[in-house]
């Protein structure tokens, strides 16, 4: 099985928290999930993810080295060949090894670890934001498709009624004015079908521009996404994880800048081979030295102040977003409960309207009711079915919105 590029531990934890409804999740959520995966494959964040992970790994490797910078080799030679030429020779070879400042290596490793975590957190947040766009495009398309189906059904019923009225006008049972009323109903239904087609085409274009996938079929009224958990897990919410990692990066950078107050000292190890004149033997000696910079670096104060400011901003933003996220979750849960109550009422109204239409359709054929009553009943039935279809989609969309507020990706 091919591993998806976005399935790291945080996302897996989100998926485990979402318990799928039996028998509905696999078929009913395929388009949302496939649309999200297709859209993510087109995003610049996904295409640059591997390089960002490589950069984080390189940062970690640099912090794990025994020296802050690679050693340097120093070679020099001294001779009097071009002036006195008395045979004075001196050859020096030394290696300068930079040394970590006290506590610098541990803080550099902490900074590298926080950078690596921040890369994953930023990618998770980018996926979460993209999921909101995919869900919005999907439900807009589903609503447009439902409107088109209902408009087509209304047109079919209007045409059937107009044909019935035309036959009865020819038979002398109804007046010609009734035929005009029926044809006017057909014309209104045809206009509604055209408007619904325009809305569906616009929604399909937006879906394809986002995902690159063709328009999905209108799914049967059912749960398109599984019911999410009732509580908010702030530790895995992508937005809050991103802000937490941002604050951690600022904190580790501030700590690192706090110890990088001067340039790194250097340890020098070398050898000298020399003679003072012709005929003398070369003497050899070993050189050991250390270079310690004095004074405080002016750049360290700027780094500390900048990192401290970023830390304060990140922590403040994290607090605000945590409060806003909890409020959004509460609002999404309340909205879902309200829409479920609306759906129950709309379904009951649609059932009653269909039954009433059957009664008036029979009485109209028997001549016991007039055409305006029959047309009014047909319109009321259409509006009831439209409200019921909308309420079903609204409930399913509210489930998606609640999952989005909880920080869960499409399942």
KADA-V136300 format. One record per residue. PHI is phi in radians with two decimals (NA if undefined). PSI is psi in whole degrees, 0 to 359 (NA if undefined). OMEGA is omega in degrees with one decimal (999 if undefined). Layout:
BEGIN
[[PHI:PSI:OMEGA] [PHI:PSI:OMEGA]]
END
This chain:
BEGIN
[[NA:129:-178.4] [-1.29:133:-178.6] [-1.41:127:178.9] [-1.22:144:-176.7] [-1.19:344:-176.2] [-1.77:3:-173.1] [-1.63:75:173.1] [-1.73:177:-170.1] [-0.98:321:-179.1] [-1.10:319:179.8] [-1.23:324:177.1] [-1.09:322:177.7] [-1.11:322:177.3] [-1.10:317:-178.4] [-1.13:323:179.9] [-1.19:331:-179.1] [-1.26:334:-176.3] [-1.57:107:179.8] [-1.48:121:-174.8] [-1.35:149:176.0] [-1.33:132:-176.3] [-1.11:136:171.8] [1.40:357:-177.8] [-2.16:332:-170.2] [-1.17:315:-170.9] [-1.09:316:-176.8] [-1.49:322:-170.2] [-1.45:345:-179.0] [-1.90:5:-173.0] [-1.09:319:-176.3] [-1.22:321:178.1] [-1.13:313:-178.5] [-1.15:315:179.2] [-1.13:321:177.4] [-1.10:320:178.7] [-1.13:314:-178.5] [-1.13:320:178.5] [-1.15:319:178.9] [-1.16:321:-179.6] [-1.14:324:179.4] [-1.12:340:-179.4] [-1.63:354:-173.4] [-1.43:145:178.0] [-1.12:329:179.1] [-1.11:321:-179.7] [-1.20:321:-176.6] [-1.28:335:178.5] [-1.71:3:-175.1] [-1.08:317:-177.9] [-1.08:319:-179.7] [-1.19:324:177.7] [-1.17:322:176.1] [-1.17:324:176.3] [-1.12:320:178.3] [-1.12:319:178.0] [-1.13:321:178.1] [-1.15:322:177.7] [-1.15:322:176.7] [-1.10:318:178.5] [-1.16:319:178.6] [-1.10:321:178.6] [-1.15:323:179.7] [-1.28:337:-179.4] [-1.50:353:-179.1] [-1.21:159:-179.8] [-1.33:342:179.6] [-2.24:148:179.6] [-1.17:331:177.7] [-2.38:157:178.4] [-1.10:148:176.2] [-1.09:158:178.8] [-2.16:145:-179.6] [-1.79:132:-179.4] [-2.10:120:178.6] [-2.09:136:178.1] [-2.59:157:178.7] [-2.47:143:177.6] [-2.21:133:-178.7] [-2.62:154:175.9] [-1.92:21:-175.7] [-1.06:332:-172.4] [-1.70:2:174.2] [-2.24:278:-178.3] [-1.46:326:-178.8] [0.99:51:176.9] [-1.67:9:176.1] [1.55:16:177.7] [-1.29:126:-179.7] [-2.41:142:175.5] [-2.63:127:-179.9] [-2.15:125:-179.3] [-2.04:137:173.9] [-2.41:125:-178.0] [-2.52:156:177.5] [-2.09:125:177.8] [-1.73:121:-176.9] [-1.96:112:176.0] [-1.13:147:-178.3] [-2.08:146:175.4] [-1.19:143:169.8] [-1.25:158:179.5] [-0.98:122:179.1] [1.39:356:-175.2] [-1.24:319:-176.0] [-1.13:315:179.8] [-1.09:320:179.5] [-1.25:327:175.8] [-1.16:322:176.7] [-1.16:320:177.1] [-1.12:320:178.0] [-1.12:320:178.9] [-1.14:320:178.7] [-1.12:318:179.3] [-1.17:326:176.6] [-1.14:319:178.9] [-1.11:318:177.8] [-1.15:325:-179.6] [-1.16:327:177.6] [-1.08:312:178.5] [-1.10:319:-178.5] [-1.15:320:178.9] [-1.15:321:177.9] [-1.15:318:178.4] [-1.09:319:178.9] [-1.16:322:177.8] [-1.12:320:176.6] [-1.11:318:-179.1] [-1.10:318:178.0] [-1.14:321:177.8] [-1.15:323:179.0] [-1.04:323:178.1] [-1.10:319:179.5] [-1.17:318:-179.6] [-1.13:316:179.6] [-1.09:317:180.0] [-1.10:316:179.8] [-1.14:321:-178.9] [-1.13:312:-176.9] [-1.26:330:172.9] [-1.09:318:178.4] [-1.19:320:178.2] [-1.10:318:178.7] [-1.14:319:179.5] [-1.13:319:177.6] [-1.14:322:177.7] [-1.13:318:178.1] [-1.08:320:179.9] [-1.16:318:178.3] [-1.09:315:179.9] [-1.13:321:178.8] [-1.14:321:177.9] [-1.14:321:178.2] [-1.14:320:178.6] [-1.11:321:179.4] [-1.13:319:179.0] [-1.09:316:178.8] [-1.13:320:-179.7] [-1.13:319:179.1] [-1.16:321:178.3] [-1.11:317:178.9] [-1.16:320:179.4] [-1.11:320:177.1] [-1.10:320:179.3] [-1.13:318:179.5] [-1.14:319:-179.8] [-1.07:317:178.6] [-1.10:320:-178.0] [-1.29:331:174.6] [-1.16:317:178.4] [-1.11:327:179.1] [-1.40:352:179.2] [1.51:9:179.8] [-1.40:333:-178.3] [-2.24:159:179.6] [-1.42:161:179.6] [-1.13:332:178.3] [-1.09:326:177.3] [-1.12:324:177.5] [-1.11:320:178.3] [-1.12:321:177.8] [-1.10:318:179.7] [-1.16:319:178.4] [-1.17:325:175.1] [-1.10:324:176.3] [-1.13:321:177.3] [-1.11:316:179.7] [-1.08:318:178.3] [-1.12:322:178.6] [-1.18:323:177.6] [-1.14:321:177.0] [-1.13:320:178.4] [-1.12:322:177.6] [-1.12:318:179.5] [-1.10:317:178.7] [-1.12:319:179.2] [-1.14:325:178.8] [-1.15:320:177.2] [-1.09:315:178.7] [-1.10:321:179.3] [-1.17:319:179.3] [-1.10:319:178.3] [-1.13:317:178.7] [-1.15:321:179.0] [-1.16:323:177.7] [-1.12:317:178.3] [-1.11:320:178.8] [-1.10:314:-178.5] [-1.20:324:178.1] [-1.13:328:-178.6] [-1.44:317:-172.3] [-1.85:337:-173.9] [1.36:5:-178.1] [-1.74:154:175.4] [-1.21:169:-178.2] [-1.11:126:177.7] [-1.29:155:177.5] [-1.23:155:176.9] [-1.23:120:-175.2] [-1.45:157:178.2] [-1.15:150:179.3] [-1.07:106:179.7] [-2.85:176:178.5] [-1.20:116:178.2] [-1.43:333:175.2] [-2.33:149:-176.2] [-1.25:156:179.3] [-1.12:130:-179.9] [-1.44:169:174.8] [-1.14:158:-174.4] [-1.38:341:-174.4] [-1.95:157:179.6] [-1.59:125:175.4] [-1.74:96:-173.7] [-1.17:336:-177.0] [-1.27:343:178.4] [-2.04:2:176.6] [-1.18:125:-173.3] [-1.00:318:-178.7] [-1.15:316:-179.5] [-1.23:326:174.7] [-1.11:320:179.7] [-1.10:315:-179.6] [-1.21:324:177.0] [-1.11:316:178.6] [-1.16:325:177.3] [-1.12:318:177.1] [-1.16:322:179.7] [-1.17:321:176.8] [-1.08:315:178.8] [-1.10:321:-179.8] [-1.15:315:-179.2] [-1.21:326:176.6] [-1.18:323:175.9] [-1.13:316:179.0] [-1.11:321:179.3] [-1.18:318:178.5] [-1.14:333:179.7] [-1.17:336:177.9] [-1.77:344:178.7] [-1.56:58:-177.5] [-1.51:350:177.9] [-2.61:170:177.7] [-1.16:158:-178.3] [-1.26:137:173.4] [-1.19:164:-179.4] [-2.31:138:174.1] [-1.79:128:-177.9] [-1.96:128:176.4] [-2.21:125:-176.8] [-2.65:178:178.2] [-2.39:145:-179.7] [-2.18:132:175.3] [-2.14:122:-172.3] [-2.59:161:170.3] [-2.58:154:-174.7] [-1.67:348:179.0] [-3.05:176:-179.7] [-1.12:142:178.0] [1.51:346:179.3] [-1.53:152:177.8] [-1.39:149:177.2] [-1.25:134:174.4] [-1.78:149:-178.0] [-2.14:143:178.5] [-2.56:159:-179.6] [-1.91:140:-178.7] [-2.03:128:172.8] [-2.18:132:-179.6] [-2.68:163:176.9] [-2.41:139:-179.9] [-1.98:120:-177.5] [-2.09:111:177.5] [-1.15:140:179.2] [-1.88:150:178.1] [1.56:159:-177.2] [-1.62:139:178.7] [-1.32:131:179.7] [-1.22:336:-178.8] [-1.25:335:-177.6] [-1.16:323:178.8] [-1.10:320:178.6] [-1.15:318:179.3] [-1.11:318:-179.9] [-1.12:316:-179.4] [-1.13:318:-179.9] [-1.13:314:179.8] [-1.13:323:178.4] [-1.14:319:178.5] [-1.12:317:178.3] [-1.13:325:178.3] [-1.15:315:179.4] [-1.09:317:179.4] [-1.09:315:-178.0] [-1.13:317:-179.8] [-1.16:320:178.0] [-1.14:315:178.8] [-1.12:323:178.4] [-1.11:318:179.1] [-1.10:315:-179.8] [-1.13:316:-178.8] [-1.19:326:176.9] [-1.11:317:177.5] [-1.14:317:-179.6] [-1.15:322:-179.9] [-1.15:317:177.4] [-1.07:320:178.4] [-1.14:321:178.6] [-1.15:322:178.0] [-1.14:314:178.8] [-1.06:317:179.5] [-1.14:320:179.8] [-1.15:321:178.3] [-1.16:317:178.4] [-1.13:320:178.3] [-1.09:318:179.7] [-1.09:317:179.0] [-1.11:319:179.8] [-1.14:318:-179.2] [-1.18:328:175.8] [-1.14:322:176.0] [-1.16:320:177.1] [-1.10:319:-179.7] [-1.10:317:179.9] [-1.06:317:178.6] [-1.17:319:-179.1] [-1.16:321:177.8] [-1.11:319:179.5] [-1.14:319:179.0] [-1.12:320:-179.9] [-1.12:320:178.5] [-1.09:313:179.3] [-1.11:322:-178.8] [-1.17:320:178.4] [-1.13:320:177.9] [-1.14:318:178.6] [-1.13:321:178.0] [-1.08:321:177.7] [-1.08:319:178.5] [-1.09:310:-176.5] [-1.24:330:177.0] [-1.12:318:178.4] [-1.17:316:-179.2] [-1.18:328:177.8] [-1.18:319:178.4] [-1.15:330:178.2] [-1.50:359:179.5] [1.37:17:-178.4] [-1.59:350:176.5] [-2.43:155:-175.5] [-1.56:174:-176.6] [-1.19:318:178.7] [-0.98:321:177.7] [-1.13:319:179.2] [-1.12:318:179.2] [-1.18:320:178.6] [-1.12:320:178.6] [-1.13:320:178.9] [-1.11:318:180.0] [-1.15:318:178.9] [-1.10:322:178.1] [-1.15:317:178.5] [-1.06:315:-179.7] [-1.13:323:178.6] [-1.16:316:177.9] [-1.16:324:177.7] [-1.12:316:178.6] [-1.13:321:179.2] [-1.14:317:178.8] [-1.13:318:177.9] [-1.10:319:-177.6] [-1.14:323:177.3] [-1.12:315:178.7] [-1.17:323:179.4] [-1.11:320:178.6] [-1.15:315:179.3] [-1.11:319:178.0] [-1.16:326:177.8] [-1.17:326:174.8] [-1.10:315:177.3] [-1.07:319:-179.5] [-1.16:323:177.1] [-1.16:318:176.3] [-1.08:321:178.1] [-1.12:317:179.4] [-1.12:328:178.5] [-1.39:353:179.5] [1.49:22:-177.5] [-1.71:139:176.6] [-1.41:163:177.7] [-1.01:136:-179.8] [-1.79:NA:999]]
END
